Amino acid sequence: MDNTALLSGQVLSIPVFSHRIHGANLYECAIGVKRLSGVVDRIVLLLPEAFIPQMVGQVTVRGQLRGYTRQDEDKRHLLLMVLVRAVDQETPEDNNVIQLRGELVREVYYRKTPLGREIADLMLKVPRLYSGVDYIPCVVWGRCARFCSHLNKGVRLSVTGRMQSREYVKQVGEAEEKRTAYELSIGKLTVLDESHDERAETL
């Protein structure tokens, strides 16, 4: 499969109705997934109504990462959610694993932080199982970022990483608004395109 997600964390919000598709009601809620550093990522889930009774306390969910475009007052923005396919109470060894296969849809943006750390932004187009695609923003660090800086638009990649959230402040008119950005932080990347030698880069 081109898109798998496993998350384990604490349920942070009560599921609320999102939308109805193909006769099924879908609900949104959030879970907090803790990093080794202690930082908690707030990840949004999209789940069928049947899973609502299980969304209490510590849960493990399995599904696919989805990218949905929403319209704000000022512009459209991309929101990442995990579409839940299964829920259980088991605690996996790794609480945040996303695996994707997709295609680079724009040139890699490579740069260095003020402290000299290398970083690159990628946008992957990931096909859905039956129809449609998801656009997933990704970030890579260090030598993996340097490696990605030489990749061209259209190259196919297999990536493994963790879903992350970060808060930022957006100036909207005269007011400041706190928002949350989501991205996939890549830990391992493999080039699948025939025009490149297949090679894996691991952070």
N, C-alpha and C positions, 0 to 999 in steps of 0.2 A: 504494500500500500504506500502511496506517495505522501500520506499525511497521518501521523499518529501522535496523540498527546496523552500523557499521564501526569496528573497533578494530585498531590496529597496535602491537605491543609485544613484549617479551621473555617467553618462556615461563618461569614461575616454579616450576611444580610438575608432577609426573608425573600424568597422568590416572588417576583412581581411579573404580571403578564407583559409579554413583549409583542408578539404577533402570532398570527395563525397562518399555517402553510400546509397545503395538501391535506386539509381537514384536521390537522393536529395543532393544539395550543402549545406555544413555546414560552418559557419563562426565563427571566434573568435573575441571577443572584451573584454574589462575589464570595470567593474564599481567599484566605490569607495563607500564602505559601512562604515558609521561612527559609532564608538562605543560611549557609554556614556562618556567615558574618553576623547573623541575628536580624538583619533587615528583613522585613516582611513585604512580599510583593502581593498587591491586591489584584487578583485575576478575576475577570468577569466570565461567568458561565452562561451558556444558553442551553436549557434543558427541557425535555418533554414533561408534560404535566405528571406523568406516572412516577417520576423520580422525586417529586416534591417531598413526600413523607421521609425520605432518606437523607434530606439535606439538613442535618442537625449535627452539631459538634464536629468532630474530626472525621473527614471523609476522604476517600480516594476516588477520583473520577478518571474515566478513560474515554477518549473521543478523538475529534479532529480540531485543529486550529483553523479559525475562520476570520476573514477580514471583511468587515461591513463598513460601507461608507454612509456617514450621517451628515445631515445639513445643519450647521449652526447658523446663527444670525449673520456672521461675517463670512464664513466659507464652509466647504465640505471638509470633513476630516475622517481618517480611517480609524476604526475601532476594532481591536482584536478581541475575539472571544473564543472559548473552547466549547464546541458543540458536544454535549455529553451523550455518550452511547451506553455507558455502564457506570454504576456507582457501587462501591463496597466500603467496608470499614477496615480493610487490611492496610498496614503501613508498609509501603515499599522501601527498599534500601535507598533509592534516589527519589525524592519527592517532586521533581520537576524535570520531565524529559519530553522534548518535542523533537520529532524526526520528520523531515520534509525532503521531497525530491521536487525540484522545480527549475525554472529558467530565469536567468537574470534579465530583467526588462528595462534596465537603464544602466548607464555607466557607473562603475563603482566610485564612490566619493571617499578618497583616502586623505588623511591628514594626521597631524600630531597634536596632542594636547599641550597646554602651556608647560607641563612637566616633562614633555618629550615622549609620552607614551603614544604608540602608533594605534590608529583606529580607522576603521572603514565602515561605511554604510552601504548596504545592499538592499535591493528590492527583488524578491522572488515571486514569480507567478507559478502557483501550485494548482494543478488540475484537480477538480473534485472527482469522486468516484464515478458518477453518472453524467453530470453535465455542469458546466460553469467552472470558474477558477477563483482562487483567492490570491490576493496580493499581500505579501507578508514582509514588513520591514525588518531587517536583520542588522546586527552590529557585530563586528569581529575585532579582535585586539591583537597586538603584538605581531609576531611573524606571520600569523594567519592573515592579518590585515594587509601586510606587505605583499603576501602571495596573491591576495584578491585584487590588489591594485593593478595587476597585469591581466586580469580577466576581461573579456569583452562582452558586451550585451549579446544575449542569445545563448550563452554557454549554459549547459545543464549541470546542476549541482545536487549532491546529496548532503544534507547538513543535519547535525544533531546539536541541540542546545537547550536553553532554559528560557521560559517566558518571564519577562521582567516588566515592572511598571515603575514609572518615575513621575513625580509631580513637578509642575512648572507653573509660572504665572504668565498669563496672557493679557496684554493691554487691549481692552475692548472699549473704544471711545475714551472716555475719561476715567473709566473704572478698570480695576485689575481683577482678573478672574482666575481662580486656581483650577487647573486642569490636570489630567493624567494622560501620559503618553505610554504606549505599550510597544515592546519590541522583542524580538528573539535574539538572545545573546548566544552566539554560536561557539561551541567548544570543539567541534570536529567538522571538517568540510572535505568533500571528495569531488573532484571534477569528473563528470560523466560524459562530457562531450567528446565526440570522436576526433575532433581537431586538436585535442590536447592529450598528452600522456596522462592516463588515469593516475591520480596522485592524491593522497590524503594529507591534510594539514591538521594537526591537533595542537590546541593551546597548551 
